[in-house]
């Protein structure tokens, strides 16, 4: 079959090679600072390199060897051990979550401290919406003692869905304990991985101890990891898109070298969150060129053959509003049409400090439509319907023709949230705003969320683990 599918291309081969040359120069001449004594010693010992004041420089051949030893495809399973998708060949996959401090409720969109119940509800909501493939850590639980927040949140994370998890742990000292709890509840984590820990370096060019030490813990268990950085262009990276791309790519390849030095063949996704810094308001934000930098990163990863983790385009709006919709649409569509593999952080707003279930529901609609565009259409004899056009002829209807009868149920987009009102029916319904309809649909979904059959068992065993290990 002849499938017509749109594709976005940003850089040609010559430009990719130029970008790669610049990245290698930064790693070889400037290097990165490694704050973990253990990891720094490991790099020196295994690679035969010397550091100075914790700064280590990677020659091009070391970087190239690490690129070559990195798996090109990562198989991802769900908690039940069923294969779900692979990262590296498959299309872009989406996930909900961000380490939010506040919850924006779907009734009046007021902010409240992020609570344990919010964690439970948002994990179940992401699990119920079929186009979300992974569930990321959705917030920092703030109605439990601070020292238990990561453990309690992670327990709600694993107990309320069977989908694959992207795991963020704020307290680096709790990361091993979270994995121990998951092993207690599930068993071996590495053979059919459903947990993908997420790590960040500190721009510019700092491999902080908390990040690289946690990487080692995850890699030694056989888990795939995400190594992703965050820019504030004009502050922590150069203001120019090319400068930001160069610096962030250098950090990503440094993380790659570290991962392959810890264990050759370690599974890793690389990606970046290229945010700008507004010197007038002292706030960070997503610019349209943020999307271009993300697309450029995806093309570099395709060149290297390394799975790519994308930004989800979030954090810009004041809830699920026009501002957020603009950014989500631009980001979702552009990255679907490029070479991204995972966009795991959908739902946040207000500078990523809050998360809203209405955003999760609305962006699910965006993904549905963007996938229809990404999937293209078939251009063949049957779908071209030349014989059918000949049979019907001028001036007659196709309502009862085979192509219509076969495809009318899924031949065009039908929203799961927003009714397709005529003007008259909209008036009869009381002239609701789209935002009102979204709130009501979100409330309806939250009131009837699915619960995994082993939820109570996992919660009980996890609570016992936390009490014995961390509650005096």
C-alpha positions in Angstrom: 0.0 0.0 0.0 1.1 3.6 -0.7 0.9 5.4 2.6 1.1 9.2 2.4 2.6 10.4 5.7 3.8 14.0 6.6 7.3 14.4 7.8 9.1 17.4 9.3 12.8 17.8 8.5 14.9 20.5 10.1 18.6 19.8 9.3 20.4 18.3 6.4 23.3 15.8 6.8 26.0 18.5 6.5 24.3 20.6 9.2 24.0 17.5 11.5 27.7 16.8 11.0 28.5 20.5 11.8 26.5 20.3 15.0 28.2 17.0 16.0 31.6 18.5 15.4 30.8 21.5 17.7 29.6 19.1 20.4 32.7 17.0 20.2 34.8 20.2 20.5 33.1 21.2 23.7 33.6 17.8 25.3 37.2 17.6 24.2 38.3 21.2 25.0 36.0 22.4 27.8 34.8 19.1 29.3 32.3 18.6 32.1 32.5 18.8 35.9 31.7 15.5 37.7 30.8 16.0 41.3 30.6 12.3 42.3 34.0 11.1 43.5 33.0 7.5 42.8 31.9 8.2 39.2 34.9 10.5 38.5 37.2 7.7 39.7 35.4 5.2 37.6 35.8 7.4 34.5 39.5 7.9 35.1 40.1 4.2 35.7 38.1 2.7 32.9 38.8 5.4 30.2 42.4 6.2 31.2 41.6 9.9 31.5 42.8 12.4 34.1 40.5 15.1 35.6 41.5 18.5 37.0 39.4 20.2 39.7 36.7 17.6 39.0 36.6 18.6 35.3 37.1 15.7 32.8 37.4 16.0 29.1 36.2 13.3 26.7 38.2 12.8 23.5 36.1 12.2 20.3 37.0 8.5 20.2 35.6 7.9 23.7 32.3 9.6 22.7 32.0 7.7 19.5 32.6 4.4 21.2 29.9 5.2 23.7 27.5 6.1 20.9 28.2 2.8 19.2 27.7 0.7 22.4 24.3 2.2 23.3 21.2 0.1 22.4 19.3 1.5 19.5 15.9 0.1 20.6 14.5 -0.3 24.2 11.6 -2.6 24.7 9.1 -1.4 27.4 6.6 -3.6 29.2 3.7 -2.9 31.6 3.6 -4.0 35.2 2.0 -7.3 34.3 5.0 -8.2 32.0 3.2 -7.6 28.7 5.2 -5.9 25.9 3.7 -2.5 25.2 6.0 -0.7 22.7 9.7 0.0 21.9 11.5 3.2 22.1 13.8 3.8 19.1 11.7 2.6 16.2 8.1 3.2 17.3 6.3 6.5 17.0 6.3 9.2 19.7 4.7 8.0 22.9 3.1 10.3 25.5 2.8 10.4 29.2 1.2 12.4 32.0 3.0 14.0 34.9 5.4 16.5 36.4 6.8 17.0 39.9 4.1 19.6 40.7 3.8 21.3 44.0 0.2 22.4 43.5 -3.0 20.9 42.2 -5.4 22.9 40.0 -8.8 21.4 40.6 -11.4 20.9 37.8 -14.2 22.7 39.5 -13.0 26.3 39.7 -9.3 25.8 38.8 -8.1 27.1 42.2 -4.7 26.0 43.4 -4.2 23.8 46.4 -1.1 22.0 47.8 -0.5 18.8 46.0 -1.9 15.9 48.1 -1.7 12.1 48.2 -5.2 11.8 46.9 -4.3 14.0 43.9 -1.4 11.7 43.1 -3.8 8.7 43.2 -6.4 10.4 41.0 -4.0 11.7 38.3 -2.3 8.3 38.0 -5.7 6.6 37.5 -6.8 9.4 35.1 -3.7 8.9 32.9 -4.2 5.2 33.1 -7.9 5.5 31.9 -7.1 7.6 28.8 -5.8 5.2 26.1 -3.4 7.6 24.2 -1.2 8.1 27.3 1.4 5.3 27.1 3.3 6.0 30.3 2.5 7.6 33.7 5.2 9.9 35.0 5.6 11.1 38.6 2.7 13.5 38.8 3.6 15.6 41.9 5.3 15.9 45.2 3.0 14.8 48.0 2.8 17.6 50.6 0.3 16.2 53.1 2.7 13.6 54.5 6.0 14.2 56.4 8.5 15.6 53.9 11.0 12.8 54.4 8.2 10.3 53.3 7.0 12.3 50.3 9.0 10.4 47.6 8.1 7.0 49.1 4.4 7.6 49.5 4.1 9.2 46.0 6.0 6.3 44.4 3.8 3.8 46.2 0.7 5.6 44.8 2.4 5.6 41.4 2.9 1.8 41.2 -0.3 0.8 42.9 -2.8 2.8 40.8 -1.8 1.8 37.3 -0.3 -1.1 35.3 1.1 1.2 32.6 4.8 1.8 32.3 6.2 4.4 34.8 8.6 7.3 34.3 10.0 7.7 37.8 11.3 11.0 39.3 12.6 11.0 42.9 13.3 14.4 44.4 15.4 13.3 47.4 18.4 11.5 45.9 18.9 9.7 49.2 15.5 8.0 48.8 16.0 6.7 45.3 17.5 3.4 46.3 14.8 2.9 48.8 12.1 3.5 46.2 13.6 0.9 44.0 13.8 -1.5 46.9 10.1 -1.0 47.6 9.3 -1.6 44.0 11.3 -4.8 44.0 9.5 -5.9 47.2 6.1 -5.3 45.5 7.0 -6.6 42.0 10.2 -8.6 42.0 12.9 -8.2 39.4 12.7 -4.8 37.7 15.2 -5.3 34.9 14.1 -8.3 32.9 10.9 -6.8 31.5 11.3 -3.2 32.4 8.3 -1.1 33.1 10.1 1.6 35.2 12.2 4.3 33.5 14.0 6.6 36.0 14.5 10.1 34.9 17.7 12.1 35.7 18.9 15.7 35.0 22.4 17.2 35.1 22.9 20.8 36.1 23.5 23.2 33.2 26.0 24.4 32.3 28.2 21.2 32.1 27.8 19.9 35.6 27.2 16.2 36.2 26.0 16.6 39.8 26.6 13.8 42.3 22.9 13.1 43.0 22.2 12.5 39.3 25.2 10.3 38.3 25.0 8.3 41.6 21.3 7.5 41.0 22.1 6.6 37.4 24.5 4.0 38.6 21.9 2.5 41.0 19.4 2.2 38.2 21.8 0.9 35.5 23.1 -1.8 37.8 19.5 -3.1 38.2 19.2 -3.3 34.4 16.7 -0.4 34.1 16.5 1.8 31.1 17.0 5.5 32.1 16.2 8.9 30.7 19.0 11.5 30.8 17.5 14.9 30.0 18.7 18.4 30.6 16.9 21.7 31.1 18.1 25.0 29.7 17.3 28.6 30.5 18.6 30.1 27.3 20.3 33.4 28.1 21.2 32.2 31.6 22.4 28.6 31.9 22.9 28.2 28.1 23.7 30.7 25.3 20.8 32.7 24.1 21.1 31.6 20.5 19.3 28.3 19.5 22.5 26.9 18.0 24.4 27.7 21.2 21.8 26.1 23.4 21.7 23.0 21.2 25.5 22.7 21.3 25.8 23.0 25.1 22.8 20.7 25.9 24.0 18.1 23.4 27.4 18.1 25.0 25.8 17.4 28.4 23.7 14.6 26.9 26.7 12.9 25.3 28.6 13.3 28.6 25.8 11.5 30.3 25.9 8.9 27.6 29.6 8.3 28.2 29.0 8.0 31.9 26.2 5.5 31.4 28.3 3.3 29.1 31.3 3.5 31.5 29.1 2.3 34.3 27.9 -0.6 32.2 28.5 -1.1 28.5 25.2 -1.5 26.7 23.3 0.4 29.3 19.8 1.4 28.0 19.4 5.1 27.8 17.1 7.8 26.2 18.5 11.3 25.7 16.6 14.5 25.5 16.3 18.1 26.5 13.9 20.8 27.7 15.1 23.9 25.9 13.4 26.7 27.8 14.1 30.4 27.5 14.7 32.9 30.4 13.0 36.2 30.3 15.3 38.8 31.9 12.4 41.3 32.3 10.2 39.0 34.4 12.8 36.6 35.7 10.6 33.7 34.5 11.3 30.8 32.2 9.1 30.0 29.2 8.7 27.9 26.0 9.4 29.9 22.9 8.6 28.6 19.3 12.4 28.1 18.9 12.3 25.8 21.9 10.3 23.4 19.6 12.9 23.8 16.9 15.7 23.0 19.3 13.8 19.9 20.5 13.3 18.8 16.8 17.0 19.4 16.2 17.8 17.2 19.2 15.5 14.4 17.9 17.4 14.6 14.5 20.7 14.3 16.2 19.5 11.3 18.2 18.3 9.7 14.9 21.8 10.3 13.5 23.3 8.6 16.5 20.7 5.8 16.7 19.8 6.6 20.3 16.2 6.8 21.6 15.0 10.3 22.2 13.0 11.8 25.0 11.1 15.0 24.1 9.7 17.9 25.9 5.9 17.8 26.2 5.6 21.5 25.6 4.1 22.2 29.0 4.5 24.7 31.7 3.5 27.8 29.8 -0.2 28.4 30.5 -2.2 29.4 33.6 -4.1 26.1 33.6 -5.8 24.6 30.6 -6.1 27.8 28.7 -5.4 29.3 25.2 -1.8 29.8 26.1 -1.3 26.1 27.1 -3.3 24.9 24.1 -1.0 26.8 21.7 2.2 25.4 23.1 0.8 21.8 23.4 -0.4 21.8 19.8 2.8 23.2 18.4 4.9 20.8 20.4 2.8 17.7 19.9 2.5 18.0 16.2 6.1 19.1 15.5 7.6 16.2 17.5 5.2 13.6 16.1 6.3 14.7 12.6 10.0 14.5 13.5 11.9 11.7 15.3 10.9 11.8 18.9 10.1 8.6 20.9 8.8 9.7 24.3 7.1 12.9 25.6 6.4 12.0 29.2 5.4 15.2 31.0 1.8 16.4 30.1 -0.4 18.3 32.5 1.5 21.0 34.1 1.2 24.8 34.0 2.3 28.0 35.8 6.0 27.3 35.3 5.6 23.6 36.0 4.6 24.3 39.6 1.1 23.0 39.2 -0.7 20.2 37.4 -4.4 20.2 36.2 -6.5 17.2 35.3 -8.3 19.4 32.8 -5.0 19.8 30.9 -4.5 16.0 30.9 -8.0 15.5 29.4 -7.7 18.3 26.8 -4.2 17.3 25.6 -5.5 13.8 25.1 -7.8 15.4 22.5 -4.8 17.1 20.9 -2.8 13.9 20.7 -5.8 12.1 19.1 -6.0 14.7 16.4 -2.3 15.0 15.9 -2.0 11.2 15.5 -4.6 11.3 12.8 -2.4 13.9 10.9 0.8 11.9 11.6 -0.7 8.7 10.4 -1.5 10.1 7.0 -3.7 8.2 4.5 -3.6 5.4 2.0 -3.4 6.2 -1.7 -4.4 3.0 -3.5 -7.1 1.8 -5.9 -9.6 1.0 -3.1 -9.1 4.3 -1.2 -9.0 6.4 -4.3 -12.5 5.1 -5.0 -12.3 5.9 -8.8 -14.8 3.2 -9.6 -17.2 4.5 -6.9 -16.9 8.0 -8.3 -17.7 6.7 -11.8 -20.7 4.8 -10.4 -22.2 7.8 -8.5 -21.4 10.4 -11.2 -22.1 14.1 -11.1 -24.7 15.6 -8.7 -25.5 12.5 -6.6 -24.7 11.5 -3.0 -22.0 9.2 -1.5 -24.0 8.6 1.7 -24.9 4.9 0.8 -21.6 4.0 -1.0 -19.2 1.3 0.2 -16.4 3.7 1.2 -18.9 5.6 3.4 -20.6 2.6 4.9 -17.2 1.0 5.7 -15.5 4.0 7.2 -18.1 6.3 8.7 -17.4 5.2 12.3 -13.8 6.1 12.2 -13.3 7.9 9.0 -13.1 11.3 10.7 -12.3 12.7 14.1 -15.0 12.6 16.8 -14.1 14.3 20.1 -14.5 12.4 23.3 -15.0 15.7 25.2 -16.5 18.4 23.0 -19.9 17.9 21.4 -20.2 18.8 17.7 -23.0 21.4 18.3 -24.9 23.3 15.6 -25.5 26.9 16.6 -29.1 26.0 17.5 -28.1 23.0 19.7 -25.4 25.0 21.4 -28.0 27.6 22.3 -30.4 24.9 23.6 -27.6 23.6 25.8 -27.3 26.9 27.5 -24.4 28.3 25.4 -21.7 26.5 27.4 -18.1 27.6 27.0 -15.6 24.9 25.8 -13.8 25.4 29.2 -17.0 24.6 31.0 -17.5 21.4 29.0 -13.9 20.4 29.6 -14.3 20.9 33.4 -17.5 18.9 33.5 -16.1 16.0 31.4 -13.0 16.0 33.6 -15.1 15.8 36.8 -17.1 12.9 35.2 -13.9 11.0 34.4 -12.5 11.6 37.9 -15.6 10.2 39.5 -15.3 6.9 37.8 -11.7 5.9 37.5 -10.5 2.3 37.1 -8.5 0.8 40.0 -6.0 -2.1 39.4 -7.2 -5.4 41.0 -4.0 -5.6 43.1 -4.2 -2.0 44.3 -5.1 -2.8 48.0 -2.5 -5.5 48.3 0.3 -3.3 46.9 -0.7 -0.4 49.0 -0.8 -2.5 52.2 2.7 -4.1 51.5 4.2 -0.7 50.5 2.8 1.0 53.6 4.3 -1.7 55.8 7.7 -1.3 54.0 7.6 2.5 54.7 6.6 2.1 58.3 9.3 -0.4 59.1 12.1 1.4 57.3 11.3 5.1 57.8 8.8 5.7 60.6 10.2 5.7 64.1 
